[in-house]
Amino acid sequence: MRKPTINDVAKHANVSVTTVSLALSGKGRISDVTVQKINQVIDQLGYVRNKNAARLRSGQSAIIGVIVRDIRDAFYASIITGINEVFSKQDYILFLLQSDMTKEGLLKSVNSLIEQDVSGIILGYNGIQTYDIKTITDKHKIPLVIVAQSSSLSNISQICSDNRLGAELATEYLIGKGYRQIAYLGGKTNSLTRAERLAGFGHILSKHGLKFRSEWIVPNERPELLDDVSFLLKQHPNVTAFLCHDTSATLSLILSASKFGRTIGKGGLVSYLEPQVEIMSFGTQAEIQMAKNLISYVDNKPIEIGRQAAYTLLQKQSSIKQIIISPELVID
């Protein structure tokens, strides 16, 4: 049986095809009576509008491109969840690409999305080559939004978490529980995210008259992070609380602690001689699930970051939007 078309609707409603199209889109000055009549005919005929075709006629596809370094990464997987939550309600389809984030890899991914006639691109990256990408997307009039935990870019719409605030909240929480010997574990030394978090960490230490000790700051620059954490525990047994940059650092700490008879807990500092340590980590709910009974964490709200990125693309504003999402401490 042939599916009814927009021409059939126009014929049965005794109006023009243009009038039906305007009624469906909600545009134009059409009386409520005419709109009601058209809707009644649509119900009677069982007409289903081809939304993709409508978008193509308006010069807009129903595809949104998303590029990330690793789709398996829990942070970006959560961002994708937020993006999809918004766009699925608008009948858009996500086109996901994984890139090595080199200039060549990124440009290849962007050009692939342009060939798919995407309506917008969300990029999980904040490197300097993003300027080259924006030049290309501007040329093709495709809106671009950056989602990252931190970014130094100012001429591109971006959604990110307030890393400094997250570290301040976490450090204040640990000090409030009586800890004074607090270490920071993980993160690359060239990471802007790590730099912002360390700034927040150091600010709160200084606020309480505590010294920022470089020997208690362990970056994740080598495959031997587990060994580096173990060395810290051995050389500085008086360290009783840890702010971990990510779940990789958290896992290394949990594994190392058992070697030195240190238990993980949330009871607060009872005695300097007590071998317990407390961990506050940055991470997502999915990542922390494995040890949620042992540690507390800073939720950077990646799902909300994804939602805001989607809303930014839908608004199609020419102005640059900078949205900073406030993190939240999760204390079970």
C-alpha positions in Angstrom: 0.0 0.0 0.0 1.4 3.4 -1.0 2.3 5.8 1.8 0.5 9.0 1.8 2.5 12.1 0.7 2.4 15.8 1.4 0.6 16.2 -1.9 -2.2 13.8 -0.7 -2.6 15.9 2.5 -2.8 19.1 0.5 -5.4 17.6 -1.9 -7.6 16.2 0.9 -7.4 19.4 3.0 -8.1 21.5 -0.1 -5.0 23.7 0.4 -1.7 24.1 -1.3 1.4 22.0 -0.6 3.1 25.2 0.6 0.4 25.7 3.2 0.8 22.1 4.5 4.6 22.6 4.7 4.2 25.9 6.6 1.7 24.3 9.0 4.0 21.4 9.7 7.0 23.7 10.3 5.0 26.2 12.4 6.1 29.0 10.2 4.0 31.5 8.3 0.7 33.1 9.0 -1.8 30.3 8.9 -5.1 30.4 10.7 -5.7 27.9 13.6 -8.7 26.6 11.7 -6.6 25.7 8.7 -3.9 24.1 10.9 -6.5 22.0 12.7 -8.0 20.9 9.3 -4.5 19.9 8.0 -3.8 17.9 11.3 -7.1 16.1 11.0 -6.3 15.0 7.4 -2.8 13.9 8.5 -4.4 11.7 11.2 -6.9 10.3 8.8 -4.4 9.5 6.1 -1.6 8.3 8.5 0.9 10.7 6.9 4.4 10.6 8.5 6.5 13.6 7.7 10.0 12.9 6.4 12.0 15.1 8.7 15.3 14.4 7.1 14.0 15.4 3.7 12.6 18.6 5.3 16.0 19.4 6.8 17.7 18.8 3.4 15.3 21.1 1.7 16.2 23.8 4.2 20.0 23.1 3.7 20.4 21.4 7.0 21.2 17.7 7.6 20.1 15.6 10.6 23.6 14.6 11.5 25.9 15.9 14.3 29.6 15.0 14.2 31.4 14.2 17.5 35.2 13.7 17.6 37.0 12.4 20.7 40.4 10.8 21.4 39.0 7.6 22.8 35.3 6.6 22.7 36.0 4.2 25.6 37.2 7.0 27.9 34.5 7.3 30.6 34.6 11.1 30.7 34.0 11.5 27.0 31.5 8.5 26.9 29.5 10.5 29.5 29.7 13.6 27.4 28.4 11.7 24.4 25.5 10.4 26.6 24.5 14.0 27.3 24.9 15.1 23.7 22.7 12.2 22.5 20.1 12.8 25.2 19.4 16.2 23.6 19.8 15.5 19.9 17.8 12.2 20.0 14.7 14.3 21.0 15.3 16.5 18.0 15.6 13.4 15.6 19.3 14.0 15.0 21.8 11.2 14.5 25.3 11.3 16.0 28.3 10.4 13.8 31.1 9.4 16.2 34.7 9.5 15.2 37.8 8.6 17.2 41.0 10.5 16.4 44.6 10.3 17.5 44.4 14.1 17.9 47.4 14.8 15.7 46.8 17.7 13.3 46.6 15.3 10.4 44.2 12.9 12.2 41.9 15.8 13.3 41.8 17.4 9.9 41.0 14.0 8.3 38.2 13.4 10.8 36.7 16.9 10.3 36.9 16.6 6.5 35.1 13.2 6.8 32.3 14.8 8.7 32.0 17.7 6.3 31.6 15.1 3.5 28.7 13.7 5.5 27.1 17.1 5.4 26.9 17.4 9.2 24.9 20.3 10.8 27.5 20.8 13.5 30.7 19.4 15.1 31.5 18.8 18.8 35.2 18.3 19.4 36.6 16.7 22.6 40.0 18.4 22.3 41.5 21.8 23.1 44.9 21.8 21.3 46.4 24.6 19.2 45.4 22.9 15.9 41.8 23.6 16.8 42.3 27.0 15.2 43.0 25.2 11.9 39.8 23.2 12.4 37.7 26.3 13.1 39.0 27.9 9.9 37.7 24.9 8.0 34.3 24.8 9.8 33.8 28.5 9.3 34.5 28.2 5.6 31.7 25.6 5.3 29.5 27.5 7.8 29.4 24.5 10.2 29.1 25.5 13.9 31.9 24.1 16.1 31.8 23.5 19.9 34.7 22.4 22.1 34.1 20.1 25.0 37.1 19.5 27.3 38.0 19.6 30.9 39.9 22.7 30.2 40.8 25.0 27.3 42.8 28.1 26.6 40.9 29.0 23.5 38.9 32.2 23.4 37.4 32.5 19.9 35.6 29.1 19.9 32.4 28.1 21.7 33.5 25.8 24.5 31.9 23.9 27.4 34.2 22.7 30.3 34.3 22.1 34.0 35.7 24.4 36.6 38.8 22.4 37.5 40.2 24.9 40.0 36.9 25.0 41.9 36.8 21.2 41.9 40.2 20.9 43.5 39.4 23.7 46.0 36.2 21.8 47.1 38.1 18.5 47.4 41.0 20.0 49.4 38.8 21.9 51.7 36.8 18.7 52.4 40.0 16.8 53.3 41.3 19.6 55.5 37.9 19.8 57.2 38.2 16.2 58.2 41.4 16.9 60.0 44.0 16.0 57.3 47.1 18.2 57.1 49.5 16.0 55.1 47.8 15.8 51.6 49.4 14.7 48.4 48.3 15.2 44.8 48.7 12.2 42.4 48.5 11.9 38.6 48.1 14.0 35.5 50.6 15.0 32.9 52.9 17.9 33.7 51.9 19.7 30.4 48.2 19.4 31.1 46.3 22.6 31.6 43.6 20.7 33.5 46.2 19.5 36.0 47.7 23.0 36.3 44.3 24.5 37.2 43.6 21.7 39.7 47.0 22.2 41.3 46.3 25.9 41.5 43.1 25.2 43.4 44.9 22.6 45.6 47.7 25.0 46.5 45.3 27.9 47.2 43.4 26.0 49.8 46.6 24.7 51.4 47.9 28.3 51.7 44.5 29.5 53.0 44.9 27.1 56.0 48.6 27.8 56.5 49.7 24.5 55.0 52.8 24.1 52.8 52.7 23.1 49.2 55.3 20.4 49.1 56.6 19.4 45.7 57.7 16.0 46.9 54.1 15.2 47.6 53.1 16.0 44.0 53.4 12.9 41.8 52.7 13.3 38.0 51.7 10.5 35.7 54.6 10.8 33.2 55.8 7.2 33.2 54.2 3.8 32.8 55.6 3.2 36.3 53.0 5.4 38.1 52.4 2.5 40.5 56.1 2.5 41.5 56.1 6.2 41.9 53.1 6.1 44.2 54.6 3.3 46.2 57.8 5.3 46.6 55.8 8.2 48.0 54.0 6.0 50.5 57.3 4.5 51.6 59.3 7.7 51.8 56.5 9.8 53.3 54.4 7.6 55.6 52.9 10.7 57.3 50.9 11.5 54.2 47.4 10.5 55.1 45.1 12.0 52.4 45.3 12.1 48.6 43.7 14.1 45.9 43.9 11.9 42.7 43.8 13.5 39.3 42.0 10.6 37.7 41.0 7.0 38.3 44.4 5.7 37.0 46.1 7.5 39.9 43.4 6.3 42.3 43.8 2.6 41.3 47.6 2.9 41.6 47.2 4.3 45.1 44.7 1.6 46.2 47.1 -1.1 44.9 50.1 0.5 46.5 48.5 1.1 49.9 48.0 -2.6 50.5 51.7 -3.2 50.2 52.4 -0.9 53.1 49.5 -2.0 55.3 47.6 1.1 54.6 43.8 0.8 54.6 41.5 3.0 52.5 38.6 4.6 54.3 36.5 7.7 54.9 36.5 7.9 58.6 38.6 11.0 58.9 41.9 11.5 60.7 41.9 9.8 64.1 45.6 9.5 64.9 48.8 10.3 63.1 49.8 6.8 63.8 46.7 5.3 62.2 47.7 3.6 58.9 44.5 4.6 57.1 44.5 6.9 54.2 41.6 8.8 52.6 41.2 9.4 48.9 39.4 12.1 47.0 39.4 11.5 43.2 38.3 13.3 40.1 36.2 11.0 37.9 32.8 10.0 36.7 30.2 7.9 38.5 30.9 5.0 36.1 34.6 5.1 36.9 34.3 5.4 40.6 31.7 2.6 40.8 34.4 0.0 41.4 35.5 1.7 44.7 32.7 4.0 45.7 32.5 2.6 49.2 36.2 3.4 49.7 36.6 6.9 48.2 34.8 10.1 47.6 35.0 12.0 44.3 34.6 15.2 42.3 32.0 14.9 39.7 32.8 17.2 36.8 29.4 16.6 35.3 30.4 15.4 31.9 26.8 14.5 31.0 25.7 18.2 31.6 28.7 19.3 29.6 27.4 17.2 26.7 23.9 18.6 27.1 25.1 22.2 27.0 27.3 21.5 23.9 24.2 20.1 22.2 22.1 23.1 23.2 24.8 25.5 22.0 24.7 23.9 18.5 20.9 23.9 18.4 20.8 27.6 19.1 22.9 28.3 16.0 24.1 31.6 17.5 27.0 33.4 15.7 28.3 34.6 19.1 31.0 32.7 21.0 29.7 30.9 24.1 31.9 30.1 27.0 30.1 27.9 29.6 31.9 26.7 32.8 30.1 23.9 34.6 30.5 23.9 38.4 31.7 20.5 39.7 30.2 18.7 42.7 31.6 16.7 45.5 30.0 13.2 45.9 30.3 12.0 49.4 28.5 8.7 50.1 
